[in-house]
């Protein structure tokens, strides 16, 4: 499929924004901001208030839209509604304390710590606490008089009120069936892009990235199923849709693997030391162009393909699969194997096109937690991503005891650190500039948001500083070009706000970049922009970042490693549970339903690892990111291998002949599973022990580790006597998983460099 530059750009953004969720949020929040500014302008005009309150109406509305992150639309509406009285009561409190400066500042510091501590109670408490800080913050530096207070409160309430209105309209006007349709189209686009990379040597390096886009769309569809009832908006049930999407994604990867090996250079982009490489290279080398097969795949993925064209692709795929399955698995010709993988991909995506979307407005009330849970949206009991709450142990009346600070919850420690950081930042900021000290305080507070580790605070501080520097440069250039043209400057502010809303979920540096650009343009409109002001902005930001990072590392500081280890342990648990249940399913194929929940648990754990590593990225830049990048890549490969194993078993369970083959070879599969689980256990031991020795100890390596340091680690080889293609596919998936777990154990071996060990201990 050929796309123009604009279409390719939209598809690339769509892969990072499944179902256009961020785009809709951006439009809604921006509309709320414009309504808030209009409301503020009307209040200022009627009550003859200071025009500077317009800036407050813009920023409070922006924050009311961004910081509300509840999981369901009704919950977001309720949280935004709670912000309205919050933004009225807090300015009244701050104004009442205005005459007592020290008490005023003490309450400010307490609010900053409370806002961080309240995160333990969930998204609603986080939003209310954060907006309480900002409401107090704006009141503190704007100093509204009792006469100006009514206008101040009306504008603050209007800022949250307009966002409440927009969230209500978004909920009432939402069409879940359209969102699912967009997700399925983007899945086909991502698949076509991956096929293009796999079939062209020039694009081979982009293959891994494009396969990640396919995985992203898969997780997005799973997320859609958690929010909405599949039966309400489609003619399928939840399990049918989940299984078909999994089949499409897994067959896409297998087809891309075979296409990449078709180049004949023996290079496997999925693992250079994969023990199955030679076998697959022999099948993939010298197979010609396979133009017809690729043509049928692209025709299936193309939205414009007519019914007859789709039928031709199906007939071709069925004939290829029938011919290959009629042969002995060990005698499959190289060209047949590639066509077989492409034919599987055709049938999987053609099957997805058979689903019908339907609109039922009554179904909107069944979204979120009120919907009946389905197996596609609810992980199995005991999985790492299970949303259920842990039962609370009964409390007994006992004598209070002192808890060592190292055993405090992360939010409790962060609250003390945040209060200390904001206190120091207020002093340092006022020493830099008596009128702009709040920039330092604001920075010291925001670096503690959305993170629970000291390396996460370091990363947020780095991104805040980097975004501010780049935003100052961009703002200076843009205001120089548009100086004196207020319409263009206001347009720059609007575009920057939209960019901040859209890109901030990807990286916090975007937030700092766009908000700084907005401020520079706004100050130029107000006629107060000058070089000293920009210098103060940078100095205050540096001061706030330094205060936050120092407090995070010097006050009640604990290493971030336990959180990283816990995340990786949860991932290994999910993989191990899938393997354990997979061995049971091989013996009783009728019980394959449990594997779908295990697959979702593995995918959710993989996403959690990616998020955790991203939140600590600056620390890894300091101590070296090569090992972390290698481990993450291996885990992605492990996820695909384990999911492939589960997909083979679930697919075989629907066919009596294939199910019988699994039962006949259940001992062979169970042995292969045992080997994979042992390799996973070896990787876990490397994870659970420190990857870098402490400063007062010498690095140690367990005896088990020394057996896996060879360039070609042991792996489970599928028996050549197994002619059953289903069993052979399951064994190959297990062999890949075993290989990658051995490689992961090698990557996680303790460092032999004592200086490197100290750096890891102190930075992470």
SELOVEX-127524 format. One line per 8 residues: their letters; for each residue x, y, z of C-alpha. Coordinates in Angstrom, 2 decimals, padded with zeros to 5 digits. Layout:
N
a> X/Y/Z  ...
//
This chain:
764
xxxxxxxx> 000.00/000.00/000.00  001.33/003.41/-000.95  000.71/006.44/001.23  001.54/010.10/000.81  003.71/012.09/003.20  000.72/013.41/005.15  -000.84/009.94/005.44  002.43/008.42/006.62
xxxxxxxx> 002.81/011.15/009.22  -000.73/010.62/010.50  -000.21/006.86/010.65  003.07/007.32/012.53  001.32/009.57/015.06  -001.62/007.17/015.19  000.68/004.36/016.25  001.64/006.46/019.29
xxxxxxxx> -001.95/007.62/019.81  -004.25/004.60/019.47  -007.90/005.45/018.67  -006.91/009.14/018.59  -007.36/009.32/022.36  -004.76/012.04/022.88  -006.07/013.98/019.88  -009.57/014.03/021.34
xxxxxxxx> -008.22/015.03/024.73  -006.20/017.82/023.17  -009.20/019.23/021.33  -011.44/018.99/024.39  -008.95/020.54/026.81  -008.05/023.30/024.35  -011.73/024.10/023.83  -012.15/024.21/027.61
xxxxxxxx> -009.23/026.63/027.87  -010.72/028.93/025.24  -014.07/028.89/027.05  -012.29/029.58/030.33  -010.50/032.57/028.80  -013.80/033.89/027.45  -015.38/033.42/030.86  -012.46/035.16/032.53
xxxxxxxx> -012.64/038.05/030.08  -016.32/038.48/030.86  -015.70/038.43/034.62  -012.89/040.97/034.28  -015.08/043.21/032.14  -018.08/043.08/034.48  -016.18/043.33/037.78  -013.39/045.60/036.45
xxxxxxxx> -010.71/043.22/037.69  -007.05/043.05/036.76  -006.55/041.74/033.21  -003.62/039.64/034.45  -006.18/037.17/035.78  -006.66/035.97/032.21  -003.35/034.12/032.42  -004.56/032.36/035.57
xxxxxxxx> -007.79/031.32/033.84  -005.75/029.76/031.05  -003.28/027.86/033.23  -005.78/026.64/035.83  -008.04/025.36/033.07  -005.08/023.62/031.44  -004.16/021.91/034.70  -007.77/020.96/035.42
xxxxxxxx> -007.84/019.18/032.09  -004.44/017.51/032.31  -004.22/016.28/035.89  -007.55/014.43/035.94  -006.56/010.87/035.01  -009.23/008.56/036.36  -009.70/005.34/034.43  -013.34/005.89/033.41
xxxxxxxx> -015.24/008.83/031.94  -017.80/009.09/034.81  -014.96/009.10/037.34  -013.16/011.86/035.43  -016.34/013.94/035.38  -016.79/013.55/039.13  -013.15/014.42/039.85  -013.33/017.54/037.67
xxxxxxxx> -016.52/018.56/039.47  -014.71/018.29/042.81  -012.09/020.72/041.53  -014.64/023.54/041.30  -015.14/023.97/045.08  -011.45/023.24/045.62  -010.42/026.17/043.41  -012.79/028.44/045.36
xxxxxxxx> -012.03/027.40/048.94  -008.24/027.34/048.64  -007.91/031.00/047.50  -010.19/032.01/050.38  -007.87/030.21/052.81  -004.73/031.73/051.31  -006.23/035.22/051.38  -007.27/034.81/055.02
xxxxxxxx> -003.66/033.97/055.92  -002.18/036.78/053.83  -001.40/039.01/056.83  000.61/036.23/058.54  003.45/035.62/056.11  005.25/032.82/057.96  002.04/030.90/058.55  001.10/031.49/054.91
xxxxxxxx> 004.37/029.97/053.70  004.20/027.14/056.24  000.75/026.13/054.96  002.12/026.31/051.40  004.89/023.86/052.27  002.45/021.54/054.04  000.12/021.58/051.02  003.01/020.65/048.71
xxxxxxxx> 003.84/017.63/050.87  000.22/016.64/051.31  -000.38/016.79/047.55  002.49/014.33/047.01  001.42/012.09/049.90  -002.22/011.98/048.71  -001.15/010.10/045.57  -001.36/006.89/047.57
xxxxxxxx> -005.15/007.19/047.47  -005.47/007.09/043.70  -006.02/009.34/040.70  -008.80/011.43/042.24  -006.80/012.32/045.34  -003.80/013.09/043.14  -005.78/015.51/040.98  -007.44/017.30/043.92
xxxxxxxx> -004.14/017.55/045.81  -002.24/018.88/042.80  -004.88/021.50/041.97  -004.96/022.51/045.65  -001.25/023.28/045.38  -001.67/025.29/042.18  -004.68/027.22/043.49  -002.74/028.19/046.61
xxxxxxxx> 000.30/028.91/044.44  -001.54/031.36/042.16  -003.14/033.08/045.14  000.22/033.41/046.83  002.02/035.29/044.10  -000.95/037.26/042.68  -002.02/038.61/046.11  -005.67/039.35/045.34
xxxxxxxx> -007.17/041.95/047.65  -010.52/041.32/049.35  -012.09/043.46/046.63  -010.50/041.37/043.87  -011.22/038.05/045.55  -014.73/037.53/044.06  -013.39/037.89/040.52  -010.42/035.66/041.40
xxxxxxxx> -012.69/032.89/042.71  -015.14/033.18/039.82  -012.34/032.85/037.29  -010.80/029.90/039.18  -014.16/028.13/039.38  -014.79/028.83/035.70  -011.43/027.26/034.79  -012.51/023.93/036.28
xxxxxxxx> -016.13/024.39/035.25  -015.31/024.62/031.54  -013.25/021.42/031.73  -016.13/019.75/033.60  -018.43/020.74/030.74  -016.04/019.38/028.09  -015.56/016.06/029.88  -019.32/015.69/030.16
xxxxxxxx> -019.73/016.38/026.44  -016.95/013.93/025.59  -018.68/011.22/027.59  -022.09/011.86/026.09  -020.73/012.08/022.56  -018.39/009.10/022.70  -018.75/006.32/020.10  -016.83/003.23/021.27
xxxxxxxx> -017.56/001.34/018.05  -015.78/004.05/016.05  -012.78/003.88/018.38  -012.54/000.13/017.82  -012.81/000.65/014.07  -009.92/003.13/014.19  -007.84/000.71/016.27  -008.38/-002.12/013.79
xxxxxxxx> -007.49/000.12/010.84  -004.32/001.26/012.58  -003.46/-002.36/013.32  -003.64/-003.11/009.59  -001.56/-000.04/008.77  001.08/-001.07/011.33  001.09/-004.60/009.89  001.59/-003.28/006.35
xxxxxxxx> 004.49/-001.11/007.55  006.11/-004.11/009.26  005.71/-006.20/006.10  007.33/-003.45/004.07  010.32/-003.34/006.42  010.69/-007.13/006.46  010.56/-007.46/002.68  013.06/-004.67/001.96
xxxxxxxx> 016.73/-004.90/003.05  016.87/-001.08/003.09  014.22/-000.96/005.86  015.38/-003.94/007.89  016.56/-001.84/010.85  013.08/-000.36/011.19  011.48/-003.80/011.52  011.78/-004.07/015.31
xxxxxxxx> 010.28/-000.61/015.78  007.37/-001.35/013.45  006.65/-004.66/015.15  006.47/-002.71/018.42  003.80/-000.58/016.76  001.83/-003.75/016.06  002.16/-004.75/019.73  001.05/-001.26/020.77
xxxxxxxx> -002.14/-001.56/018.74  -002.78/-005.00/020.23  -002.49/-003.59/023.77  -004.75/-000.68/022.81  -007.48/-003.05/021.59  -007.16/-005.03/024.82  -007.52/-001.76/026.72  -010.65/-000.93/024.73
xxxxxxxx> -012.13/-004.28/025.74  -011.49/-003.50/029.39  -013.49/-000.28/029.11  -016.40/-001.45/026.95  -018.46/-004.59/026.47  -017.43/-006.18/023.19  -020.84/-007.80/022.73  -022.55/-004.41/022.92
xxxxxxxx> -020.67/-002.82/020.03  -019.80/-005.83/017.82  -021.34/-009.09/016.69  -018.57/-011.03/018.46  -017.96/-011.86/022.09  -014.90/-010.63/023.95  -012.90/-013.86/023.72  -013.44/-014.18/019.97
xxxxxxxx> -012.16/-010.66/019.32  -009.20/-011.08/021.67  -008.17/-014.39/020.08  -008.50/-013.05/016.53  -006.41/-009.97/017.33  -003.76/-012.14/018.99  -003.69/-014.45/015.95  -003.27/-011.49/013.60
xxxxxxxx> -000.38/-010.02/015.62  001.44/-013.32/016.14  001.11/-014.38/012.50  002.33/-010.92/011.46  005.50/-011.41/013.46  006.09/-014.92/012.09  005.59/-013.71/008.52  007.94/-010.77/009.07
xxxxxxxx> 010.54/-013.10/010.54  010.43/-015.32/007.48  010.46/-012.35/005.10  013.53/-010.92/006.83  015.36/-014.25/006.50  014.41/-014.42/002.81  017.29/-012.04/002.03  019.61/-015.02/002.39
xxxxxxxx> 022.32/-013.38/004.53  021.60/-015.60/007.52  020.92/-012.58/009.74  017.99/-012.89/012.10  016.84/-009.48/013.39  015.00/-011.24/016.22  018.14/-012.67/017.79  021.65/-013.04/016.34
xxxxxxxx> 022.42/-016.17/018.36  019.00/-017.80/018.12  019.59/-021.59/018.03  016.84/-021.91/015.42  018.51/-019.41/013.07  020.22/-021.92/010.82  017.06/-023.98/010.45  014.96/-020.97/009.50
xxxxxxxx> 017.63/-019.48/007.25  017.68/-022.69/005.23  013.98/-022.40/004.75  014.11/-018.71/003.94  017.07/-018.44/001.58  016.65/-018.24/-002.13  012.88/-018.18/-002.22  012.40/-015.57/-004.89
xxxxxxxx> 010.28/-012.49/-004.68  006.94/-014.07/-003.70  005.20/-011.12/-005.29  001.88/-012.93/-005.47  001.91/-013.82/-001.78  002.83/-010.28/-000.73  000.19/-008.92/-003.06  -002.50/-010.98/-001.34
xxxxxxxx> -001.29/-009.84/002.11  -001.35/-006.16/001.16  -004.73/-006.57/-000.53  -006.12/-008.01/002.70  -004.70/-005.13/004.72  -005.93/-002.45/002.31  -009.22/-000.82/003.34  -010.08/-000.22/-000.32
xxxxxxxx> -009.99/-003.89/-001.32  -013.36/-005.04/-002.60  -015.16/-008.21/-001.55  -014.05/-010.26/-004.59  -010.42/-009.25/-004.02  -010.62/-010.32/-000.39  -012.19/-013.63/-001.43  -009.34/-014.28/-003.88
xxxxxxxx> -006.81/-013.70/-001.11  -008.67/-016.11/001.18  -008.83/-018.83/-001.49  -005.12/-018.48/-002.19  -004.27/-018.64/001.52  -006.41/-021.71/002.13  -004.87/-023.54/-000.82  -001.32/-022.79/000.37
xxxxxxxx> -002.05/-023.90/003.93  -003.75/-027.08/002.68  -000.73/-027.97/000.51  001.79/-027.39/003.30  -000.24/-029.25/005.93  -000.56/-032.19/003.54  003.24/-032.52/003.51  005.48/-033.92/006.22
xxxxxxxx> 006.74/-031.05/008.41  010.37/-032.03/007.83  010.10/-031.92/004.04  008.54/-028.49/003.62  010.13/-026.59/000.74  011.69/-023.18/001.53  009.29/-021.27/-000.67  006.31/-023.13/000.76
xxxxxxxx> 007.27/-022.13/004.32  007.37/-018.42/003.49  004.08/-018.60/001.61  002.61/-020.57/004.49  003.46/-017.77/006.97  002.04/-015.13/004.66  -001.10/-017.22/004.12  -001.62/-017.47/007.88
xxxxxxxx> -001.35/-013.69/008.08  -003.91/-013.26/005.27  -006.49/-015.49/006.96  -005.99/-013.89/010.37  -006.52/-010.32/009.10  -009.34/-011.39/006.77  -011.05/-012.93/009.77  -010.84/-009.60/011.63
xxxxxxxx> -012.56/-007.89/008.72  -015.56/-010.17/009.17  -016.44/-008.51/012.47  -019.32/-006.04/012.31  -019.37/-002.84/014.34  -022.66/-001.51/015.62  -023.71/001.55/017.56  -025.79/001.11/020.68
xxxxxxxx> -026.06/004.22/022.80  -027.39/002.19/025.71  -024.06/000.44/025.87  -022.33/003.63/026.94  -023.71/003.25/030.41  -022.05/-000.17/030.69  -018.52/001.05/030.24  -015.86/001.13/032.88
xxxxxxxx> -016.13/-000.73/036.17  -019.92/-001.11/035.88  -019.51/-003.33/032.83  -019.60/-007.07/033.29  -015.97/-008.20/033.26  -014.90/-010.41/030.39  -012.05/-012.82/030.07  -010.43/-010.57/027.47
xxxxxxxx> -010.40/-007.60/029.79  -009.82/-009.24/033.15  -006.51/-011.01/033.83  -006.67/-014.40/035.45  -006.48/-014.71/039.19  -002.96/-014.45/040.46  -001.57/-012.62/037.43  000.62/-009.58/037.95
xxxxxxxx> -001.85/-007.24/036.30  -004.93/-008.31/038.22  -006.86/-005.16/039.12  -008.34/-006.63/042.27  -007.46/-005.06/045.58  -005.47/-006.93/048.18  -007.61/-007.95/051.15  -006.84/-005.83/054.17
xxxxxxxx> -005.78/-007.53/057.32  -007.97/-006.75/060.30  -006.66/-004.05/062.58  -006.22/-004.72/066.24  -005.79/-002.23/068.99  -002.08/-002.40/069.64  000.41/-000.02/071.08  001.82/002.30/068.41
xxxxxxxx> 005.36/001.53/067.42  007.93/003.51/065.53  008.39/002.42/061.92  011.92/002.91/060.50  011.84/005.43/057.67  013.21/002.88/055.22  009.96/000.96/055.67  007.75/003.96/054.97
xxxxxxxx> 005.62/003.97/051.86  007.20/005.84/048.92  004.58/008.60/049.05  005.36/009.28/052.72  009.06/009.68/052.04  008.38/011.77/048.93  006.08/014.05/050.94  008.91/014.90/053.37
xxxxxxxx> 011.32/015.38/050.49  008.88/017.61/048.58  008.20/019.82/051.59  011.90/020.23/052.21  012.62/020.91/048.54  009.91/023.56/048.20  011.07/025.23/051.42  014.66/025.44/050.21
xxxxxxxx> 013.55/026.44/046.71  011.51/029.35/048.09  014.59/030.73/049.84  016.92/030.17/046.89  014.33/031.45/044.42  013.78/034.66/046.36  017.54/035.19/046.51  017.63/034.96/042.71
xxxxxxxx> 014.56/037.14/042.11  012.18/038.56/044.70  009.35/038.72/042.14  009.87/035.42/040.27  010.77/033.10/043.15  007.71/030.96/042.47  009.34/029.46/039.35  011.88/027.66/041.56
xxxxxxxx> 009.19/026.46/043.97  007.01/025.25/041.13  009.88/023.27/039.60  010.84/021.75/042.96  007.25/020.55/043.36  006.54/019.17/039.89  009.66/016.99/039.78  008.04/014.89/042.52
xxxxxxxx> 004.85/014.27/040.54  004.17/011.00/038.70  007.17/009.19/040.18  008.05/007.29/043.34  011.82/006.80/043.01  014.83/009.05/043.27  016.03/008.12/039.79  012.55/009.02/038.54
xxxxxxxx> 012.91/012.45/040.19  016.33/012.85/038.58  014.81/012.00/035.20  011.93/014.47/035.61  014.32/017.19/036.72  016.56/016.56/033.71  013.62/016.62/031.32  012.25/019.76/032.96
xxxxxxxx> 015.58/021.54/032.54  016.14/020.29/028.99  012.63/021.27/027.93  013.00/024.73/029.51  016.28/025.42/027.70  014.89/024.31/024.34  011.65/026.19/024.99  013.54/029.41/025.70
xxxxxxxx> 015.48/029.05/022.45  012.34/028.31/020.42  010.42/031.10/022.13  013.13/033.68/021.43  013.30/032.71/017.75  009.52/032.72/017.28  008.94/035.99/019.13  011.76/037.62/017.19
xxxxxxxx> 010.09/036.64/013.92  006.58/037.61/015.08  007.46/040.59/017.28  004.71/043.20/017.36  002.09/041.00/015.66  -000.16/040.03/018.56  -002.34/037.75/016.45  000.63/035.58/015.48
xxxxxxxx> 001.98/035.57/019.03  -001.38/034.45/020.40  -001.48/031.75/017.72  001.95/030.58/018.92  000.54/030.36/022.46  -002.44/028.33/021.26  -000.35/025.92/019.17  002.12/025.49/022.03
xxxxxxxx> -000.68/024.65/024.46  -002.07/022.10/022.01  001.38/020.62/021.55  001.84/020.37/025.30  -001.45/018.53/025.77  -000.80/016.14/022.89  002.86/015.27/023.45  003.25/015.41/027.24
xxxxxxxx> 002.08/011.78/027.75  005.04/010.69/025.62  007.72/012.59/027.52  007.61/015.22/030.27  010.26/017.26/028.43  007.56/018.24/025.93  005.53/019.82/028.73  008.43/022.02/029.83
xxxxxxxx> 009.28/022.89/026.22  005.80/023.97/025.16  004.87/025.77/028.40  008.11/027.78/028.25  007.46/028.67/024.62  003.95/029.76/025.60  005.24/031.97/028.41  007.83/033.66/026.18
xxxxxxxx> 005.18/034.47/023.56  002.71/035.61/026.23  005.24/037.92/027.85  005.94/039.44/024.45  002.21/040.11/024.00  002.11/041.79/027.42  005.19/043.85/026.54  007.32/042.65/029.47
xxxxxxxx> 009.67/040.31/027.61  013.36/041.08/028.04  016.63/039.19/028.33  016.86/039.40/032.11  013.44/037.77/032.49  014.53/034.78/030.41  017.74/034.51/032.39  015.77/034.49/035.64
xxxxxxxx> 013.46/031.80/034.23  016.44/029.54/033.52  018.14/030.21/036.86  014.97/029.57/038.84  014.36/026.33/036.95  017.91/025.14/037.62  017.52/026.04/041.30  014.24/024.12/041.59
xxxxxxxx> 015.68/021.06/039.83  018.77/021.04/042.02  016.71/021.39/045.22  014.41/018.56/044.21  017.20/016.17/043.17  019.35/016.89/046.24  016.44/016.28/048.60  015.57/013.08/046.75
xxxxxxxx> 019.13/011.73/047.05  020.15/013.10/050.46  016.98/013.06/052.56  015.28/009.75/053.45  016.76/008.40/050.22  016.46/004.80/049.10  017.71/003.22/045.90  015.30/002.82/042.99
xxxxxxxx> 016.50/-000.70/042.32  013.82/-002.53/044.38  011.05/-001.03/042.25  012.85/-002.01/039.05  013.49/-005.51/040.38  009.86/-005.87/041.46  008.69/-004.90/037.99  010.98/-007.41/036.29
xxxxxxxx> 010.05/-010.09/038.84  006.39/-009.53/038.03  007.20/-010.00/034.35  009.05/-013.27/034.98  006.14/-014.42/037.15  003.73/-013.74/034.27  005.89/-015.67/031.79  006.34/-018.55/034.24
xxxxxxxx> 002.58/-018.74/034.86  001.93/-018.85/031.12  004.44/-021.68/030.67  003.03/-023.64/033.61  -000.54/-023.36/032.36  000.62/-024.04/028.81  002.03/-027.41/029.85  -001.33/-028.25/031.45
xxxxxxxx> -003.23/-027.15/028.34  -001.08/-029.43/026.18  -002.37/-032.34/028.28  -005.97/-031.03/028.33  -006.54/-028.76/025.31  -010.13/-028.13/026.37  -008.85/-025.93/029.20  -007.11/-023.43/026.90
xxxxxxxx> -009.28/-020.46/027.97  -006.98/-019.67/030.89  -004.09/-018.91/028.52  -005.78/-015.77/027.18  -005.59/-014.13/030.60  -001.97/-015.21/030.93  -001.13/-013.63/027.58  -002.68/-010.34/028.68
xxxxxxxx> -000.70/-010.53/031.93  002.58/-010.93/030.00  001.73/-008.00/027.73  000.75/-005.79/030.68  003.97/-006.68/032.53  006.02/-005.86/029.44  004.34/-002.45/029.19  005.02/-001.83/032.89
xxxxxxxx> 008.72/-002.61/032.39  008.92/-000.17/029.48  007.26/002.55/031.57  009.53/001.94/034.58  012.72/002.02/032.51  011.59/005.19/030.73  010.93/006.88/034.09  014.53/006.11/035.17
xxxxxxxx> 016.19/006.84/031.83  018.46/009.67/033.02  020.01/007.48/035.71  020.77/004.86/033.06  022.42/007.52/030.90  024.81/008.24/033.76  025.67/004.66/034.73  025.42/003.22/031.21
xxxxxxxx> 022.34/002.14/029.32  023.77/-000.64/027.15  022.90/-003.44/029.57  019.43/-002.03/030.23  018.70/-001.66/026.52  019.87/-005.22/025.86  017.75/-006.60/028.69  014.67/-004.73/027.51
xxxxxxxx> 015.12/-005.97/023.93  015.48/-009.53/025.18  012.29/-009.20/027.23  010.40/-008.02/024.17  011.67/-011.08/022.33  010.72/-013.25/025.30  007.19/-011.83/025.32  006.70/-012.60/021.65
xxxxxxxx> 008.04/-016.13/022.05  005.83/-016.91/025.05  002.78/-015.43/023.34  003.55/-017.48/020.23  003.62/-020.61/022.39  000.23/-019.77/023.91  -001.24/-018.89/020.52  -000.21/-022.26/019.08
xxxxxxxx> -001.87/-024.08/021.97  -005.09/-022.04/021.82  -005.32/-022.45/018.07  -004.74/-026.20/018.30  -007.42/-026.53/020.99  -010.11/-025.62/018.43  -009.10/-028.46/016.07  -009.63/-032.05/017.32
xxxxxxxx> -006.77/-033.46/015.22  -004.28/-030.85/016.40  -005.49/-031.21/019.99  -004.90/-034.95/019.77  -001.36/-034.27/018.55  -000.69/-032.11/021.59  -001.92/-034.85/023.90  000.27/-037.46/022.18
xxxxxxxx> 003.38/-035.30/022.60  002.50/-033.77/025.96  005.59/-035.27/027.62  007.87/-033.71/025.00  006.17/-030.33/025.40  006.30/-030.59/029.18  010.06/-031.28/029.06  010.56/-028.27/026.80
xxxxxxxx> 008.47/-026.15/029.16  010.59/-027.32/032.09  013.73/-026.22/030.26  012.25/-022.81/029.55  011.13/-022.39/033.15  014.58/-023.33/034.42  016.11/-020.71/032.14  013.59/-018.16/033.44
xxxxxxxx> 014.47/-019.14/037.01  018.15/-018.56/036.23  017.35/-015.08/034.92  015.28/-014.42/038.05  018.22/-015.32/040.28  020.34/-012.77/038.47  017.57/-010.19/038.91  016.92/-010.88/042.58
xxxxxxxx> 020.63/-010.62/043.45  022.27/-007.20/043.03  023.43/-006.61/039.46  026.24/-004.53/040.91  028.09/-005.37/044.07  027.94/-002.99/047.00  030.77/-000.55/047.69  032.11/-002.64/050.56
xxxxxxxx> 031.82/-006.05/048.96  033.34/-007.85/046.05  031.16/-008.85/043.16  030.08/-012.44/043.21  028.75/-014.71/040.55  026.78/-017.81/041.35  028.00/-021.15/040.09  024.89/-021.46/037.98
xxxxxxxx> 025.83/-018.35/036.06  029.18/-019.70/034.92  027.48/-022.39/032.91  025.64/-019.90/030.72  028.36/-017.52/029.66  029.17/-019.18/026.37  028.39/-017.41/023.14  025.79/-020.07/022.27
xxxxxxxx> 023.78/-020.81/025.43  021.94/-024.11/025.69  018.43/-024.23/024.32  015.65/-026.73/023.77  015.87/-028.12/020.25  012.68/-029.49/018.66  013.02/-033.17/017.85  013.36/-033.83/014.09
xxxxxxxx> 011.16/-036.90/014.60  008.17/-034.69/015.39  006.20/-034.41/012.17  003.19/-032.72/013.75  003.48/-029.05/012.64  001.55/-027.79/015.68  003.81/-029.54/018.17  006.87/-028.47/016.22
xxxxxxxx> 005.72/-024.82/016.28  005.20/-025.01/020.04  008.67/-026.49/020.54  010.32/-023.83/018.38  008.59/-021.09/020.40  009.85/-022.70/023.61  013.36/-022.98/022.15  013.36/-019.26/021.38
xxxxxxxx> 012.14/-018.49/024.90  014.79/-020.70/026.49  017.51/-019.05/024.42  016.44/-015.55/025.32  016.22/-016.31/029.05  019.80/-017.64/028.99  020.90/-014.50/027.17  019.04/-012.38/029.73
xxxxxxxx> 020.87/-014.15/032.54  024.18/-013.32/030.85  023.25/-009.67/030.44  022.27/-009.38/034.11  025.50/-010.86/035.49  027.05/-008.77/038.29  029.58/-006.18/037.25  033.25/-006.91/037.97
xxxxxxxx> 034.14/-003.21/038.08  033.97/-001.85/041.66  033.75/001.75/040.48  030.89/000.80/038.18  029.24/-000.95/041.12  029.47/002.16/043.29  028.04/004.31/040.50  025.05/002.02/040.12
xxxx> 024.41/001.98/043.87  024.55/005.76/044.27  022.86/006.92/041.05  020.05/004.39/040.70
//
